Structure formats: structure tokens, C-alpha cells
Amino acid sequence: MVNINVTVDSEHLSAIGEVAEALRLRGMEVEQVLESGFITGSVPNDSRPELETVDGVESVSEDLSYQLPPPDDDIQ
């Protein structure tokens, strides 16, 4: 599974719940629906391109994360 962020276009902000439901039907596990126009969640690697075809989706991007070392670790 890949964590992703979906940006909803401005024309569909008032219907963001419907966009989220359409994403669920295409296999996305929706975690959060933010009224500002973002939907977060996860999908299998191979289903990302299908999400981009959902009406109202502006973009789909992978959620890149990083882990900082604990503050008391030695500097490398």
C-alpha cells in the first residue's frame, strides 16, 4: 500500500464527500477528508492511475515521509 494525497479541484469542493466516495469505490482507503480540498489515504501501487480519472480530482501524489533520528543520537 502507498500513502497518497488527493487534491480536489475548486469546482468540486462543495461535493468533496462525493469525490471521496468515488475514490473509495476505486479501492482507496480514505483516512481524512479535509474541507480545504484534500483527501488523504492509501491505495495499492497499481490503482493510483485509476484515481486520477475520478471527476473532481485535480492531482494524486504520493505522501513522502521521512524519519529524523532521535535528538540524542550521535551526529554522522
KENUSE-867593 format. One record per residue: residue number from 1; residue in one letter; z, y, x of N, C-alpha, C, CB in turn. Coordinates in steps of 0.02 Angstrom, whole numbers, plus 50000, padded with zeros to 5 digits. Glycine has a CB too. Example, Ala and Ser with C-alpha at 12.3 -4.5 7.8 and 13.67 -1.06 7.14 Angstrom:
BEGIN
<1, a, <50390, 49716, 50660>, <50390, 49775, 50615>, <50390, 49835, 50660>, <50452, 49776, 50565>>
<2, s, <50354, 49888, 50642>, <50357, 49947, 50684>, <50394, 50002, 50645>, <50286, 49970, 50704>>
//
This chain:
BEGIN
<1, m, <50000, 49941, 50042>, <50000, 50000, 50000>, <50000, 50062, 50044>, <50061, 50000, 49952>>
<2, v, <49966, 50113, 50020>, <49961, 50177, 50055>, <49991, 50231, 50011>, <49887, 50193, 50073>>
<3, n, <50034, 50272, 50039>, <50062, 50329, 50002>, <50009, 50384, 50000>, <50128, 50356, 50035>>
<4, i, <49998, 50413, 49940>, <49947, 50464, 49932>, <49973, 50523, 49892>, <49886, 50434, 49898>>
<5, n, <49936, 50578, 49899>, <49947, 50639, 49861>, <49882, 50655, 49825>, <49972, 50699, 49906>>
<6, v, <49885, 50667, 49761>, <49827, 50685, 49722>, <49834, 50758, 49700>, <49817, 50638, 49660>>
<7, t, <49782, 50797, 49712>, <49781, 50866, 49689>, <49740, 50870, 49626>, <49753, 50914, 49745>>
<8, v, <49768, 50900, 49574>, <49734, 50907, 49510>, <49701, 50976, 49508>, <49784, 50898, 49449>>
<9, d, <49638, 50978, 49484>, <49603, 51042, 49483>, <49634, 51089, 49431>, <49528, 51032, 49468>>
<10, s, <49621, 51153, 49439>, <49653, 51204, 49396>, <49635, 51197, 49323>, <49635, 51273, 49420>>
<11, e, <49577, 51171, 49307>, <49556, 51163, 49238>, <49596, 51109, 49201>, <49482, 51147, 49234>>
<12, h, <49627, 51063, 49238>, <49663, 51007, 49207>, <49739, 51011, 49215>, <49637, 50943, 49236>>
<13, l, <49765, 51067, 49239>, <49838, 51073, 49249>, <49876, 51063, 49183>, <49855, 51142, 49277>>
<14, s, <49849, 51087, 49128>, <49884, 51079, 49065>, <49883, 51007, 49040>, <49853, 51125, 49012>>
<15, a, <49839, 50965, 49069>, <49833, 50895, 49049>, <49852, 50849, 49107>, <49762, 50879, 49025>>
<16, i, <49897, 50872, 49150>, <49915, 50833, 49210>, <49944, 50765, 49192>, <49965, 50872, 49253>>
<17, g, <49978, 50759, 49136>, <50005, 50695, 49114>, <49950, 50645, 49099>, <50049, 50704, 49053>>
<18, e, <49896, 50669, 49069>, <49839, 50626, 49054>, <49803, 50604, 49118>, <49790, 50662, 49007>>
<19, v, <49799, 50650, 49166>, <49769, 50632, 49231>, <49811, 50578, 49264>, <49763, 50696, 49277>>
<20, a, <49877, 50587, 49263>, <49922, 50537, 49293>, <49914, 50469, 49259>, <49996, 50560, 49287>>
<21, e, <49906, 50468, 49194>, <49896, 50405, 49158>, <49830, 50372, 49177>, <49899, 50416, 49082>>
<22, a, <49778, 50411, 49185>, <49713, 50384, 49206>, <49718, 50355, 49277>, <49659, 50439, 49205>>
<23, l, <49758, 50386, 49320>, <49769, 50360, 49388>, <49807, 50294, 49384>, <49808, 50411, 49431>>
<24, r, <49857, 50289, 49340>, <49894, 50226, 49331>, <49848, 50170, 49309>, <49950, 50236, 49279>>
<25, l, <49802, 50186, 49264>, <49755, 50135, 49240>, <49708, 50110, 49294>, <49714, 50163, 49182>>
<26, r, <49701, 50149, 49347>, <49658, 50129, 49404>, <49699, 50100, 49462>, <49618, 50188, 49428>>
<27, g, <49763, 50085, 49448>, <49803, 50049, 49497>, <49852, 50090, 49538>, <49760, 50016, 49542>>
<28, m, <49858, 50155, 49525>, <49905, 50195, 49563>, <49975, 50187, 49535>, <49884, 50270, 49561>>
<29, e, <50023, 50178, 49580>, <50094, 50179, 49561>, <50118, 50251, 49567>, <50137, 50130, 49605>>
<30, v, <50121, 50286, 49511>, <50139, 50357, 49511>, <50214, 50364, 49520>, <50116, 50391, 49445>>
<31, e, <50233, 50405, 49569>, <50305, 50418, 49582>, <50327, 50484, 49552>, <50318, 50418, 49657>>
<32, q, <50286, 50536, 49563>, <50304, 50603, 49537>, <50242, 50638, 49510>, <50336, 50645, 49593>>
<33, v, <50253, 50675, 49456>, <50202, 50718, 49428>, <50231, 50788, 49430>, <50180, 50697, 49355>>
<34, l, <50202, 50830, 49472>, <50227, 50898, 49482>, <50183, 50947, 49443>, <50230, 50917, 49557>>
<35, e, <50213, 50987, 49401>, <50176, 51033, 49359>, <50134, 51083, 49399>, <50223, 51070, 49314>>
<36, s, <50148, 51090, 49463>, <50109, 51135, 49506>, <50040, 51106, 49522>, <50147, 51149, 49570>>
<37, g, <50027, 51043, 49503>, <49961, 51015, 49512>, <49956, 50958, 49561>, <49916, 51068, 49533>>
<38, f, <50012, 50926, 49576>, <50012, 50870, 49623>, <50042, 50808, 49591>, <50052, 50889, 49687>>
<39, i, <50013, 50751, 49609>, <50038, 50687, 49586>, <50046, 50644, 49649>, <49990, 50652, 49534>>
<40, t, <50106, 50616, 49658>, <50119, 50575, 49717>, <50129, 50503, 49696>, <50180, 50601, 49756>>
<41, g, <50114, 50458, 49743>, <50123, 50387, 49728>, <50092, 50344, 49782>, <50093, 50370, 49661>>
<42, s, <50075, 50283, 49764>, <50045, 50237, 49813>, <49992, 50194, 49779>, <50099, 50192, 49845>>
<43, v, <49946, 50169, 49821>, <49891, 50126, 49797>, <49874, 50076, 49852>, <49829, 50169, 49778>>
<44, p, <49842, 50021, 49832>, <49814, 49977, 49883>, <49759, 50014, 49921>, <49786, 49911, 49851>>
<45, n, <49749, 49997, 49984>, <49699, 50032, 50026>, <49630, 50037, 49994>, <49692, 49996, 50091>>
<46, d, <49608, 49985, 49961>, <49540, 49983, 49936>, <49528, 50022, 49871>, <49519, 49913, 49926>>
<47, s, <49579, 50048, 49839>, <49569, 50082, 49774>, <49569, 50158, 49779>, <49622, 50060, 49727>>
<48, r, <49579, 50186, 49838>, <49578, 50259, 49845>, <49514, 50291, 49822>, <49591, 50278, 49917>>
<49, p, <49455, 50266, 49841>, <49393, 50298, 49819>, <49385, 50300, 49743>, <49333, 50263, 49850>>
<50, e, <49410, 50250, 49709>, <49404, 50248, 49636>, <49444, 50304, 49604>, <49428, 50180, 49610>>
<51, l, <49500, 50323, 49635>, <49542, 50377, 49607>, <49506, 50444, 49607>, <49607, 50382, 49645>>
<52, e, <49463, 50454, 49656>, <49427, 50517, 49662>, <49378, 50529, 49605>, <49389, 50520, 49727>>
<53, t, <49362, 50476, 49567>, <49316, 50482, 49511>, <49351, 50501, 49446>, <49278, 50417, 49502>>
<54, v, <49417, 50503, 49446>, <49454, 50520, 49385>, <49443, 50594, 49368>, <49531, 50506, 49394>>
<55, d, <49427, 50607, 49305>, <49416, 50675, 49283>, <49479, 50717, 49293>, <49394, 50677, 49209>>
<56, g, <49472, 50773, 49328>, <49529, 50817, 49342>, <49556, 50811, 49412>, <49583, 50803, 49294>>
<57, v, <49535, 50759, 49449>, <49558, 50751, 49518>, <49516, 50793, 49565>, <49556, 50675, 49539>>
<58, e, <49549, 50838, 49600>, <49514, 50880, 49649>, <49509, 50845, 49717>, <49551, 50947, 49658>>
<59, s, <49565, 50812, 49738>, <49564, 50776, 49802>, <49618, 50723, 49803>, <49573, 50826, 49860>>
<60, v, <49606, 50673, 49847>, <49654, 50620, 49859>, <49664, 50617, 49934>, <49630, 50550, 49830>>
<61, s, <49726, 50623, 49957>, <49739, 50621, 50029>, <49798, 50575, 50044>, <49753, 50692, 50056>>
<62, e, <49794, 50545, 50102>, <49848, 50501, 50124>, <49908, 50543, 50143>, <49826, 50456, 50183>>
<63, d, <49967, 50520, 50124>, <50029, 50554, 50140>, <50050, 50533, 50211>, <50086, 50538, 50088>>
<64, l, <50037, 50576, 50258>, <50054, 50560, 50328>, <50127, 50578, 50340>, <50008, 50599, 50377>>
<65, s, <50163, 50532, 50369>, <50233, 50544, 50384>, <50248, 50530, 50457>, <50279, 50501, 50338>>
<66, y, <50303, 50554, 50479>, <50324, 50543, 50548>, <50400, 50537, 50550>, <50300, 50600, 50595>>
<67, q, <50425, 50507, 50602>, <50496, 50497, 50609>, <50520, 50530, 50673>, <50514, 50421, 50608>>
<68, l, <50565, 50577, 50668>, <50594, 50608, 50727>, <50650, 50563, 50753>, <50621, 50678, 50710>>
<69, p, <50659, 50562, 50819>, <50714, 50522, 50846>, <50780, 50555, 50829>, <50707, 50514, 50923>>
<70, p, <50834, 50517, 50829>, <50900, 50546, 50817>, <50915, 50601, 50869>, <50954, 50492, 50819>>
<71, p, <50953, 50652, 50849>, <50966, 50708, 50895>, <51002, 50689, 50959>, <51006, 50760, 50859>>
<72, d, <51038, 50634, 50959>, <51075, 50615, 51019>, <51035, 50568, 51066>, <51141, 50583, 50999>>
<73, d, <50972, 50552, 51049>, <50931, 50511, 51093>, <50912, 50549, 51156>, <50867, 50488, 51056>>
<74, d, <50900, 50512, 51210>, <50877, 50542, 51273>, <50807, 50570, 51264>, <50878, 50490, 51329>>
<75, i, <50793, 50624, 51299>, <50726, 50653, 51298>, <50680, 50610, 51342>, <50726, 50727, 51324>>
<76, q, <50621, 50595, 51317>, <50575, 50553, 51354>, <50521, 50593, 51386>, <50544, 50500, 51310>>
//
